[in-house]
Amino acid sequence: MTDHNIAPHASDIEPLLIQLNIDPAAVRQDLLWLALVDISSSPTDNNEKLEFLGDAALRLAAAEFLMEAYPDMALGDMSAVRSQIVSDRVLATLAKEYHLSRYLVLSRSAAGDKAGSASRLADAFEALLGALYLSAGNLSLIRPWLDPHFARLTHTLRTDPARQNYKAALQELTQSRYKSLPTYEVTEISQTHGDEERFAAQAWFQQRLWGEGKGRSMKMAQQAAAKEAFGKLKQSFEETDRNGNS
């Protein structure tokens, strides 16, 4: 990782752009440098705002990819998949794949903080996307190299539905609409280890039961309940909107 007093030079960053198959001339170097400056290194000139923009660009890129590649995918499934393929865990993994840590500008204390490394990498990855988005004014510098990752991750999730995150999708739905979160109640209904219906879960929102599900673990039961609740709540919101506009 770069010393906290030294900003990355254009020639130092160029290998990263080559990895991404991006023409260095297409990227604003000032933004690219800023994207790689962690807040621990500078409280004023850092990548926080680019990270904010990059988060939005990432979610838009993922939404566009899913709608284009899977036009028949149900909205609930699409939301669940997107929440996974843009998660901090995935971003940190991709950042490591592109050796982003080589280019980060950190304070010495942050450089020694191994526990926070994944979070900083995920933040820097989003900041990089923010810099690329501002450089092009669109997603043209992002999707060509990011889509293959989306495709691989989505295929994995669709072949293993238990990994889809309906809890995150439901939370996003209720937060965006009412700034409120669902709650869950879980009951162990079997003592048999490995029983596919060992746990039963209920998903509640605004004191109303919206979904129920079972699973061999508490997490899987909650995901099943969240999937049912997402579908019912989405339909309810759409009906409310139609009645309100009629």
CYANA upper distance limits for C-alpha pairs under 8 A (distance plus 0.5 A):
  1 MET  CA    101 SER  CA      6.10
  1 MET  CA    102 ARG  CA      5.27
  1 MET  CA    103 TYR  CA      6.45
  1 MET  CA    104 LEU  CA      5.92
  1 MET  CA    105 VAL  CA      6.87
  1 MET  CA    106 LEU  CA      7.48
  1 MET  CA    111 ALA  CA      7.65
  2 THR  CA      6 ILE  CA      7.25
  2 THR  CA      7 ALA  CA      8.19
  2 THR  CA      8 PRO  CA      7.82
  2 THR  CA    102 ARG  CA      7.30
  2 THR  CA    103 TYR  CA      6.58
  2 THR  CA    104 LEU  CA      6.24
  2 THR  CA    105 VAL  CA      5.32
  2 THR  CA    106 LEU  CA      7.13
  3 ASP  CA    105 VAL  CA      6.70
  3 ASP  CA    106 LEU  CA      7.08
  3 ASP  CA    107 SER  CA      7.65
  3 ASP  CA    108 ARG  CA      7.85
  4 HIS  CA     41 SER  CA      5.99
  4 HIS  CA    105 VAL  CA      5.97
  4 HIS  CA    106 LEU  CA      5.50
  4 HIS  CA    107 SER  CA      5.22
  4 HIS  CA    108 ARG  CA      7.08
  5 ASN  CA     41 SER  CA      8.21
  6 ILE  CA    105 VAL  CA      7.88
  7 ALA  CA     33 TRP  CA      7.61
  7 ALA  CA     37 VAL  CA      8.29
  7 ALA  CA    105 VAL  CA      7.36
  8 PRO  CA     12 ASP  CA      6.75
  8 PRO  CA     13 ILE  CA      7.27
  8 PRO  CA     33 TRP  CA      6.73
  8 PRO  CA    103 TYR  CA      7.37
  8 PRO  CA    105 VAL  CA      8.04
  9 HIS  CA     13 ILE  CA      7.01
  9 HIS  CA     33 TRP  CA      8.36
 10 ALA  CA     14 GLU  CA      6.67
 10 ALA  CA     29 GLN  CA      7.39
 11 SER  CA     15 PRO  CA      8.29
 12 ASP  CA    103 TYR  CA      8.25
 13 ILE  CA     17 LEU  CA      7.43
 13 ILE  CA    103 TYR  CA      7.35
 14 GLU  CA     18 ILE  CA      6.75
 14 GLU  CA     24 PRO  CA      7.00
 15 PRO  CA     19 GLN  CA      6.69
 16 LEU  CA     20 LEU  CA      7.03
 16 LEU  CA     98 TYR  CA      7.68
 16 LEU  CA    100 LEU  CA      8.25
 17 LEU  CA     21 ASN  CA      6.68
 17 LEU  CA     22 ILE  CA      5.65
 17 LEU  CA     23 ASP  CA      7.40
 17 LEU  CA     24 PRO  CA      6.77
 18 ILE  CA     22 ILE  CA      6.30
 18 ILE  CA     23 ASP  CA      7.66
 18 ILE  CA     24 PRO  CA      8.25
 19 GLN  CA     98 TYR  CA      7.75
 20 LEU  CA    145 TRP  CA      6.53
 21 ASN  CA    145 TRP  CA      7.74
 22 ILE  CA     26 ALA  CA      7.86
 22 ILE  CA    141 LEU  CA      7.37
 23 ASP  CA     27 VAL  CA      7.86
 26 ALA  CA    135 SER  CA      7.50
 26 ALA  CA    136 ALA  CA      7.88
 27 VAL  CA     31 LEU  CA      8.48
 27 VAL  CA     32 LEU  CA      7.77
 27 VAL  CA    131 ALA  CA      8.30
 27 VAL  CA    132 LEU  CA      6.95
 27 VAL  CA    135 SER  CA      5.79
 27 VAL  CA    136 ALA  CA      7.95
 28 ARG  CA     32 LEU  CA      6.83
 28 ARG  CA    131 ALA  CA      8.01
 28 ARG  CA    132 LEU  CA      8.44
 28 ARG  CA    135 SER  CA      5.99
 29 GLN  CA     33 TRP  CA      6.56
 30 ASP  CA     34 LEU  CA      6.74
 31 LEU  CA     35 ALA  CA      6.59
 31 LEU  CA    131 ALA  CA      5.71
 31 LEU  CA    135 SER  CA      8.32
 32 LEU  CA     36 LEU  CA      7.25
 32 LEU  CA    128 LEU  CA      7.08
 32 LEU  CA    131 ALA  CA      6.13
 32 LEU  CA    132 LEU  CA      8.12
 33 TRP  CA     37 VAL  CA      7.33
 34 LEU  CA     45 ASP  CA      7.59
 34 LEU  CA     46 ASN  CA      6.32
 34 LEU  CA     47 ASN  CA      6.04
 35 ALA  CA     46 ASN  CA      7.56
 35 ALA  CA     47 ASN  CA      5.13
 35 ALA  CA     50 LEU  CA      6.83
 35 ALA  CA     51 GLU  CA      8.06
 35 ALA  CA    124 ALA  CA      6.84
 35 ALA  CA    127 ALA  CA      5.39
 35 ALA  CA    128 LEU  CA      5.74
 35 ALA  CA    130 GLY  CA      8.23
 35 ALA  CA    131 ALA  CA      6.93
 36 LEU  CA     46 ASN  CA      8.23
 36 LEU  CA     47 ASN  CA      7.00
 36 LEU  CA    103 TYR  CA      7.01
 36 LEU  CA    104 LEU  CA      5.38
 36 LEU  CA    105 VAL  CA      6.49
 36 LEU  CA    124 ALA  CA      6.60
 36 LEU  CA    127 ALA  CA      7.95
 36 LEU  CA    128 LEU  CA      7.75
 37 VAL  CA     41 SER  CA      7.13
 37 VAL  CA     42 SER  CA      7.85
 37 VAL  CA     45 ASP  CA      7.96
 37 VAL  CA     46 ASN  CA      5.42
 37 VAL  CA     47 ASN  CA      6.11
 37 VAL  CA    104 LEU  CA      6.60
 37 VAL  CA    105 VAL  CA      5.24
 37 VAL  CA    106 LEU  CA      7.26
 38 ASP  CA     42 SER  CA      7.43
 38 ASP  CA     46 ASN  CA      6.05
 38 ASP  CA     47 ASN  CA      6.50
 38 ASP  CA     48 GLU  CA      8.34
 38 ASP  CA    104 LEU  CA      7.46
 38 ASP  CA    105 VAL  CA      6.36
 38 ASP  CA    106 LEU  CA      6.03
 38 ASP  CA    107 SER  CA      8.47
 38 ASP  CA    120 ARG  CA      8.05
 38 ASP  CA    124 ALA  CA      7.93
 39 ILE  CA     43 PRO  CA      5.89
 39 ILE  CA     44 THR  CA      8.14
 39 ILE  CA     45 ASP  CA      8.16
 39 ILE  CA     46 ASN  CA      5.63
 39 ILE  CA     47 ASN  CA      7.28
 39 ILE  CA     48 GLU  CA      7.56
 39 ILE  CA    106 LEU  CA      8.23
 40 SER  CA    106 LEU  CA      6.42
 40 SER  CA    107 SER  CA      5.86
 40 SER  CA    110 ALA  CA      6.99
 41 SER  CA     46 ASN  CA      8.07
 41 SER  CA    105 VAL  CA      7.01
 41 SER  CA    106 LEU  CA      5.42
 41 SER  CA    107 SER  CA      5.06
 42 SER  CA     46 ASN  CA      6.32
 47 ASN  CA     51 GLU  CA      6.47
 47 ASN  CA    124 ALA  CA      7.63
 47 ASN  CA    127 ALA  CA      6.37
 48 GLU  CA     52 PHE  CA      6.84
 48 GLU  CA    127 ALA  CA      7.67
 49 LYS  CA     53 LEU  CA      6.91
 49 LYS  CA    127 ALA  CA      8.11
 50 LEU  CA     54 GLY  CA      6.34
 50 LEU  CA    126 GLU  CA      7.84
 50 LEU  CA    127 ALA  CA      5.00
 50 LEU  CA    128 LEU  CA      7.82
 50 LEU  CA    129 LEU  CA      8.34
 50 LEU  CA    130 GLY  CA      5.33
 50 LEU  CA    131 ALA  CA      6.82
 51 GLU  CA     55 ASP  CA      6.56
 51 GLU  CA    123 ASP  CA      6.50
 51 GLU  CA    124 ALA  CA      7.30
 51 GLU  CA    125 PHE  CA      8.28
 51 GLU  CA    126 GLU  CA      5.36
 51 GLU  CA    127 ALA  CA      4.22
 51 GLU  CA    128 LEU  CA      7.92
 51 GLU  CA    129 LEU  CA      8.23
 51 GLU  CA    130 GLY  CA      6.65
 52 PHE  CA     56 ALA  CA      7.39
 52 PHE  CA    126 GLU  CA      8.08
 52 PHE  CA    127 ALA  CA      7.76
 52 PHE  CA    130 GLY  CA      8.07
 53 LEU  CA     57 ALA  CA      6.79
 53 LEU  CA    126 GLU  CA      8.28
 53 LEU  CA    127 ALA  CA      7.80
 53 LEU  CA    129 LEU  CA      8.46
 53 LEU  CA    130 GLY  CA      5.60
 54 GLY  CA     58 LEU  CA      6.40
 54 GLY  CA    126 GLU  CA      5.02
 54 GLY  CA    127 ALA  CA      5.78
 54 GLY  CA    128 LEU  CA      7.46
 54 GLY  CA    129 LEU  CA      5.26
 54 GLY  CA    130 GLY  CA      4.21
 54 GLY  CA    131 ALA  CA      7.94
 54 GLY  CA    133 TYR  CA      7.94
 55 ASP  CA     59 ARG  CA      6.84
 55 ASP  CA    126 GLU  CA      6.04
 55 ASP  CA    127 ALA  CA      8.28
 55 ASP  CA    129 LEU  CA      8.32
 55 ASP  CA    130 GLY  CA      8.01
 56 ALA  CA     60 LEU  CA      6.68
 57 ALA  CA     61 ALA  CA      6.53
 57 ALA  CA    129 LEU  CA      7.42
 57 ALA  CA    130 GLY  CA      7.29
 57 ALA  CA    133 TYR  CA      7.51
 57 ALA  CA    139 LEU  CA      7.88
 58 LEU  CA     62 ALA  CA      6.67
 58 LEU  CA     86 VAL  CA      7.45
 58 LEU  CA    126 GLU  CA      7.75
 58 LEU  CA    129 LEU  CA      7.56
 59 ARG  CA     63 ALA  CA      6.59
 59 ARG  CA     82 ARG  CA      8.03
 59 ARG  CA     86 VAL  CA      7.27
 60 LEU  CA     64 GLU  CA      6.60
 61 ALA  CA     65 PHE  CA      6.62
 61 ALA  CA    139 LEU  CA      7.44
 61 ALA  CA    142 ILE  CA      8.26
 61 ALA  CA    143 ARG  CA      6.99
 62 ALA  CA     66 LEU  CA      6.67
 62 ALA  CA     82 ARG  CA      6.83
 62 ALA  CA     85 ILE  CA      8.14
 62 ALA  CA     86 VAL  CA      7.95
 62 ALA  CA    147 ASP  CA      8.47
 62 ALA  CA    150 PHE  CA      7.56
 63 ALA  CA     67 MET  CA      6.66
 63 ALA  CA     82 ARG  CA      7.49
 64 GLU  CA     68 GLU  CA      6.61
 65 PHE  CA     69 ALA  CA      6.36
 65 PHE  CA     70 TYR  CA      8.50
 65 PHE  CA    147 ASP  CA      7.28
 65 PHE  CA    150 PHE  CA      8.01
 66 LEU  CA     70 TYR  CA      5.81
 66 LEU  CA     71 PRO  CA      7.63
 66 LEU  CA     78 MET  CA      7.40
 66 LEU  CA     82 ARG  CA      8.44
 67 MET  CA     71 PRO  CA      5.37
 67 MET  CA     73 MET  CA      8.41
 73 MET  CA     77 ASP  CA      7.00
 73 MET  CA     78 MET  CA      6.74
 74 ALA  CA     78 MET  CA      6.62
 75 LEU  CA     79 SER  CA      6.60
 76 GLY  CA     80 ALA  CA      6.65
 76 GLY  CA    166 TYR  CA      7.93
 76 GLY  CA    169 ALA  CA      7.63
 76 GLY  CA    227 LYS  CA      7.71
 76 GLY  CA    230 PHE  CA      7.04
 76 GLY  CA    231 GLY  CA      7.04
 77 ASP  CA     81 VAL  CA      6.53
 77 ASP  CA    164 GLN  CA      8.16
 77 ASP  CA    166 TYR  CA      8.15
 78 MET  CA     82 ARG  CA      6.52
 79 SER  CA     83 SER  CA      6.65
 79 SER  CA    166 TYR  CA      8.09
 79 SER  CA    169 ALA  CA      5.80
 80 ALA  CA     84 GLN  CA      7.18
 80 ALA  CA    164 GLN  CA      5.93
 80 ALA  CA    165 ASN  CA      5.22
 80 ALA  CA    166 TYR  CA      5.37
 80 ALA  CA    167 LYS  CA      8.29
 80 ALA  CA    168 ALA  CA      7.26
 80 ALA  CA    169 ALA  CA      5.58
 81 VAL  CA     85 ILE  CA      6.83
 81 VAL  CA    154 THR  CA      7.14
 81 VAL  CA    157 LEU  CA      7.47
 81 VAL  CA    164 GLN  CA      6.13
 81 VAL  CA    165 ASN  CA      7.19
 82 ARG  CA     86 VAL  CA      6.66
 83 SER  CA     87 SER  CA      6.59
 83 SER  CA    165 ASN  CA      7.13
 83 SER  CA    168 ALA  CA      6.92
 83 SER  CA    169 ALA  CA      7.12
 84 GLN  CA     90 VAL  CA      8.07
 84 GLN  CA    164 GLN  CA      7.34
 84 GLN  CA    165 ASN  CA      6.90
 85 ILE  CA     90 VAL  CA      6.82
 85 ILE  CA    150 PHE  CA      7.01
 85 ILE  CA    153 LEU  CA      6.85
 85 ILE  CA    154 THR  CA      7.68
 86 VAL  CA     90 VAL  CA      6.93
 86 VAL  CA     91 LEU  CA      7.13
 87 SER  CA     91 LEU  CA      6.77
 88 ASP  CA     92 ALA  CA      6.47
 88 ASP  CA    119 SER  CA      7.50
 88 ASP  CA    122 ALA  CA      6.01
 89 ARG  CA     93 THR  CA      6.83
 89 ARG  CA    118 ALA  CA      8.10
 89 ARG  CA    122 ALA  CA      8.01
 90 VAL  CA     94 LEU  CA      6.73
 91 LEU  CA     95 ALA  CA      6.52
 91 LEU  CA    121 LEU  CA      7.99
 91 LEU  CA    122 ALA  CA      5.41
 91 LEU  CA    125 PHE  CA      7.06
 91 LEU  CA    126 GLU  CA      8.39
 92 ALA  CA     96 LYS  CA      6.74
 92 ALA  CA    118 ALA  CA      5.85
 92 ALA  CA    119 SER  CA      7.45
 92 ALA  CA    121 LEU  CA      5.79
 92 ALA  CA    122 ALA  CA      5.01
 92 ALA  CA    125 PHE  CA      8.05
 93 THR  CA     97 GLU  CA      6.74
 94 LEU  CA     98 TYR  CA      6.85
 95 ALA  CA     99 HIS  CA      6.62
 95 ALA  CA    100 LEU  CA      5.70
 95 ALA  CA    101 SER  CA      8.02
 95 ALA  CA    121 LEU  CA      6.48
 95 ALA  CA    122 ALA  CA      7.26
 95 ALA  CA    125 PHE  CA      6.52
 96 LYS  CA    100 LEU  CA      6.50
 96 LYS  CA    101 SER  CA      7.54
 96 LYS  CA    121 LEU  CA      8.15
 99 HIS  CA    103 TYR  CA      8.42
100 LEU  CA    104 LEU  CA      7.18
100 LEU  CA    121 LEU  CA      7.63
100 LEU  CA    124 ALA  CA      8.48
100 LEU  CA    125 PHE  CA      8.20
101 SER  CA    121 LEU  CA      7.44
104 LEU  CA    124 ALA  CA      8.27
106 LEU  CA    110 ALA  CA      6.50
106 LEU  CA    111 ALA  CA      6.38
107 SER  CA    111 ALA  CA      6.64
108 ARG  CA    112 GLY  CA      6.95
109 SER  CA    113 ASP  CA      6.94
110 ALA  CA    116 GLY  CA      8.34
111 ALA  CA    117 SER  CA      8.49
113 ASP  CA    117 SER  CA      7.10
116 GLY  CA    120 ARG  CA      6.81
117 SER  CA    121 LEU  CA      6.68
118 ALA  CA    122 ALA  CA      6.71
119 SER  CA    123 ASP  CA      6.71
120 ARG  CA    124 ALA  CA      6.58
121 LEU  CA    125 PHE  CA      6.57
122 ALA  CA    126 GLU  CA      6.90
123 ASP  CA    127 ALA  CA      6.72
124 ALA  CA    128 LEU  CA      6.56
125 PHE  CA    129 LEU  CA      6.94
126 GLU  CA    130 GLY  CA      6.77
127 ALA  CA    131 ALA  CA      6.78
128 LEU  CA    132 LEU  CA      6.78
129 LEU  CA    133 TYR  CA      6.52
129 LEU  CA    142 ILE  CA      7.25
130 GLY  CA    134 LEU  CA      6.70
131 ALA  CA    135 SER  CA      6.59
132 LEU  CA    136 ALA  CA      6.85
132 LEU  CA    139 LEU  CA      8.32
132 LEU  CA    141 LEU  CA      6.41
132 LEU  CA    142 ILE  CA      7.23
133 TYR  CA    137 GLY  CA      5.95
133 TYR  CA    138 ASN  CA      5.88
133 TYR  CA    139 LEU  CA      6.27
133 TYR  CA    140 SER  CA      8.32
133 TYR  CA    141 LEU  CA      7.41
133 TYR  CA    142 ILE  CA      7.72
134 LEU  CA    138 ASN  CA      7.72
136 ALA  CA    140 SER  CA      7.20
136 ALA  CA    141 LEU  CA      7.16
139 LEU  CA    143 ARG  CA      6.47
140 SER  CA    144 PRO  CA      7.47
141 LEU  CA    145 TRP  CA      8.47
142 ILE  CA    146 LEU  CA      6.49
143 ARG  CA    147 ASP  CA      5.72
144 PRO  CA    148 PRO  CA      8.22
145 TRP  CA    149 HIS  CA      8.14
146 LEU  CA    150 PHE  CA      6.92
147 ASP  CA    151 ALA  CA      6.56
148 PRO  CA    152 ARG  CA      6.70
149 HIS  CA    153 LEU  CA      6.59
150 PHE  CA    154 THR  CA      6.38
151 ALA  CA    155 HIS  CA      6.59
152 ARG  CA    156 THR  CA      6.87
153 LEU  CA    157 LEU  CA      6.79
154 THR  CA    158 ARG  CA      6.56
155 HIS  CA    159 THR  CA      6.73
156 THR  CA    160 ASP  CA      6.79
157 LEU  CA    161 PRO  CA      6.26
157 LEU  CA    162 ALA  CA      8.36
157 LEU  CA    163 ARG  CA      6.36
157 LEU  CA    164 GLN  CA      6.53
158 ARG  CA    164 GLN  CA      8.28
160 ASP  CA    164 GLN  CA      8.19
162 ALA  CA    220 MET  CA      7.35
162 ALA  CA    223 GLN  CA      8.40
165 ASN  CA    169 ALA  CA      7.06
165 ASN  CA    223 GLN  CA      7.35
166 TYR  CA    170 LEU  CA      6.49
166 TYR  CA    223 GLN  CA      6.07
166 TYR  CA    224 ALA  CA      8.22
166 TYR  CA    226 ALA  CA      6.05
166 TYR  CA    227 LYS  CA      5.84
166 TYR  CA    230 PHE  CA      8.04
167 LYS  CA    171 GLN  CA      6.61
167 LYS  CA    222 GLN  CA      7.83
167 LYS  CA    223 GLN  CA      6.26
167 LYS  CA    226 ALA  CA      5.85
167 LYS  CA    227 LYS  CA      7.93
168 ALA  CA    172 GLU  CA      6.59
169 ALA  CA    173 LEU  CA      6.77
169 ALA  CA    230 PHE  CA      7.92
170 LEU  CA    174 THR  CA      6.78
170 LEU  CA    182 PRO  CA      8.10
170 LEU  CA    226 ALA  CA      6.84
170 LEU  CA    227 LYS  CA      8.15
170 LEU  CA    229 ALA  CA      7.89
170 LEU  CA    230 PHE  CA      5.80
171 GLN  CA    175 GLN  CA      6.41
171 GLN  CA    181 LEU  CA      6.26
171 GLN  CA    182 PRO  CA      7.05
172 GLU  CA    176 SER  CA      6.49
173 LEU  CA    177 ARG  CA      6.82
173 LEU  CA    230 PHE  CA      8.25
173 LEU  CA    234 LYS  CA      8.30
174 THR  CA    178 TYR  CA      6.14
174 THR  CA    179 LYS  CA      6.96
174 THR  CA    180 SER  CA      6.34
174 THR  CA    181 LEU  CA      6.48
174 THR  CA    182 PRO  CA      7.71
175 GLN  CA    179 LYS  CA      4.48
175 GLN  CA    180 SER  CA      5.49
175 GLN  CA    181 LEU  CA      6.62
181 LEU  CA    205 PHE  CA      7.58
182 PRO  CA    203 ALA  CA      7.14
182 PRO  CA    204 TRP  CA      6.04
182 PRO  CA    205 PHE  CA      5.14
182 PRO  CA    206 GLN  CA      8.04
183 THR  CA    203 ALA  CA      6.37
183 THR  CA    204 TRP  CA      5.65
183 THR  CA    205 PHE  CA      6.88
184 TYR  CA    201 ALA  CA      7.17
184 TYR  CA    202 GLN  CA      6.01
184 TYR  CA    203 ALA  CA      5.23
184 TYR  CA    204 TRP  CA      6.54
184 TYR  CA    222 GLN  CA      7.52
185 GLU  CA    201 ALA  CA      6.01
185 GLU  CA    202 GLN  CA      5.66
185 GLU  CA    203 ALA  CA      7.29
185 GLU  CA    204 TRP  CA      8.47
186 VAL  CA    199 PHE  CA      7.25
186 VAL  CA    200 ALA  CA      6.14
186 VAL  CA    201 ALA  CA      4.79
186 VAL  CA    202 GLN  CA      6.98
186 VAL  CA    218 MET  CA      7.29
186 VAL  CA    221 ALA  CA      8.26
186 VAL  CA    222 GLN  CA      7.98
187 THR  CA    199 PHE  CA      6.15
187 THR  CA    200 ALA  CA      5.74
187 THR  CA    201 ALA  CA      6.85
188 GLU  CA    198 ARG  CA      6.48
188 GLU  CA    199 PHE  CA      4.99
188 GLU  CA    200 ALA  CA      6.89
189 ILE  CA    197 GLU  CA      8.10
189 ILE  CA    198 ARG  CA      6.00
189 ILE  CA    199 PHE  CA      6.08
189 ILE  CA    200 ALA  CA      7.22
190 SER  CA    195 ASP  CA      7.78
190 SER  CA    197 GLU  CA      7.83
190 SER  CA    198 ARG  CA      5.12
190 SER  CA    199 PHE  CA      7.47
191 GLN  CA    198 ARG  CA      7.36
192 THR  CA    198 ARG  CA      7.37
193 HIS  CA    198 ARG  CA      8.04
193 HIS  CA    216 ARG  CA      8.30
194 GLY  CA    198 ARG  CA      7.96
194 GLY  CA    216 ARG  CA      6.35
195 ASP  CA    215 GLY  CA      8.36
195 ASP  CA    216 ARG  CA      5.91
196 GLU  CA    214 LYS  CA      8.02
196 GLU  CA    215 GLY  CA      5.71
196 GLU  CA    216 ARG  CA      4.79
197 GLU  CA    214 LYS  CA      5.66
197 GLU  CA    215 GLY  CA      5.19
197 GLU  CA    216 ARG  CA      5.87
198 ARG  CA    214 LYS  CA      7.64
198 ARG  CA    215 GLY  CA      6.51
198 ARG  CA    216 ARG  CA      5.44
198 ARG  CA    217 SER  CA      7.34
199 PHE  CA    214 LYS  CA      6.00
199 PHE  CA    215 GLY  CA      5.93
199 PHE  CA    216 ARG  CA      6.57
199 PHE  CA    217 SER  CA      6.61
199 PHE  CA    218 MET  CA      6.29
199 PHE  CA    221 ALA  CA      6.52
200 ALA  CA    212 GLU  CA      7.83
200 ALA  CA    213 GLY  CA      6.28
200 ALA  CA    214 LYS  CA      4.89
200 ALA  CA    215 GLY  CA      7.21
200 ALA  CA    218 MET  CA      8.11
200 ALA  CA    221 ALA  CA      6.23
200 ALA  CA    222 GLN  CA      8.35
201 ALA  CA    212 GLU  CA      6.14
201 ALA  CA    213 GLY  CA      5.84
201 ALA  CA    214 LYS  CA      6.65
201 ALA  CA    218 MET  CA      7.99
201 ALA  CA    221 ALA  CA      5.80
201 ALA  CA    222 GLN  CA      5.85
201 ALA  CA    224 ALA  CA      8.39
201 ALA  CA    225 ALA  CA      6.52
202 GLN  CA    209 LEU  CA      7.41
202 GLN  CA    210 TRP  CA      8.14
202 GLN  CA    211 GLY  CA      6.21
202 GLN  CA    212 GLU  CA      5.00
202 GLN  CA    213 GLY  CA      7.13
202 GLN  CA    222 GLN  CA      7.57
202 GLN  CA    225 ALA  CA      6.22
203 ALA  CA    209 LEU  CA      6.52
203 ALA  CA    210 TRP  CA      6.28
203 ALA  CA    211 GLY  CA      5.47
203 ALA  CA    212 GLU  CA      6.76
203 ALA  CA    222 GLN  CA      7.79
203 ALA  CA    225 ALA  CA      6.09
203 ALA  CA    226 ALA  CA      6.49
203 ALA  CA    229 ALA  CA      6.97
204 TRP  CA    208 ARG  CA      5.90
204 TRP  CA    209 LEU  CA      5.02
204 TRP  CA    210 TRP  CA      6.23
204 TRP  CA    211 GLY  CA      7.68
205 PHE  CA    209 LEU  CA      7.09
205 PHE  CA    210 TRP  CA      7.43
210 TRP  CA    228 GLU  CA      7.67
210 TRP  CA    229 ALA  CA      5.11
210 TRP  CA    232 LYS  CA      7.12
210 TRP  CA    233 LEU  CA      7.65
211 GLY  CA    225 ALA  CA      5.16
211 GLY  CA    226 ALA  CA      6.68
211 GLY  CA    227 LYS  CA      7.89
211 GLY  CA    228 GLU  CA      5.34
211 GLY  CA    229 ALA  CA      4.66
211 GLY  CA    230 PHE  CA      8.38
211 GLY  CA    232 LYS  CA      8.29
212 GLU  CA    224 ALA  CA      7.40
212 GLU  CA    225 ALA  CA      4.66
212 GLU  CA    226 ALA  CA      8.06
212 GLU  CA    228 GLU  CA      7.22
212 GLU  CA    229 ALA  CA      8.05
213 GLY  CA    221 ALA  CA      5.71
213 GLY  CA    222 GLN  CA      7.15
213 GLY  CA    223 GLN  CA      8.05
213 GLY  CA    224 ALA  CA      5.08
213 GLY  CA    225 ALA  CA      4.69
213 GLY  CA    226 ALA  CA      8.39
213 GLY  CA    228 GLU  CA      8.20
214 LYS  CA    220 MET  CA      7.67
214 LYS  CA    221 ALA  CA      4.80
214 LYS  CA    222 GLN  CA      8.06
214 LYS  CA    224 ALA  CA      6.92
214 LYS  CA    225 ALA  CA      7.92
215 GLY  CA    219 LYS  CA      8.25
215 GLY  CA    220 MET  CA      5.49
215 GLY  CA    221 ALA  CA      4.72
215 GLY  CA    222 GLN  CA      8.47
215 GLY  CA    224 ALA  CA      7.92
216 ARG  CA    220 MET  CA      7.11
216 ARG  CA    221 ALA  CA      7.62
217 SER  CA    221 ALA  CA      6.75
218 MET  CA    222 GLN  CA      6.68
219 LYS  CA    223 GLN  CA      6.67
220 MET  CA    224 ALA  CA      6.69
221 ALA  CA    225 ALA  CA      6.76
222 GLN  CA    226 ALA  CA      6.47
223 GLN  CA    227 LYS  CA      6.61
224 ALA  CA    228 GLU  CA      7.07
225 ALA  CA    229 ALA  CA      6.65
226 ALA  CA    230 PHE  CA      6.39
227 LYS  CA    231 GLY  CA      7.05
228 GLU  CA    232 LYS  CA      6.91
229 ALA  CA    233 LEU  CA      6.40
230 PHE  CA    234 LYS  CA      6.42
231 GLY  CA    235 GLN  CA      6.74
232 LYS  CA    236 SER  CA      6.63
233 LEU  CA    237 PHE  CA      6.57
234 LYS  CA    238 GLU  CA      6.72
235 GLN  CA    239 GLU  CA      6.68
236 SER  CA    240 THR  CA      6.68
237 PHE  CA    241 ASP  CA      6.69
238 GLU  CA    242 ARG  CA      6.70
239 GLU  CA    243 ASN  CA      6.62
240 THR  CA    244 GLY  CA      6.50
241 ASP  CA    245 ASN  CA      6.67
242 ARG  CA    246 SER  CA      6.56
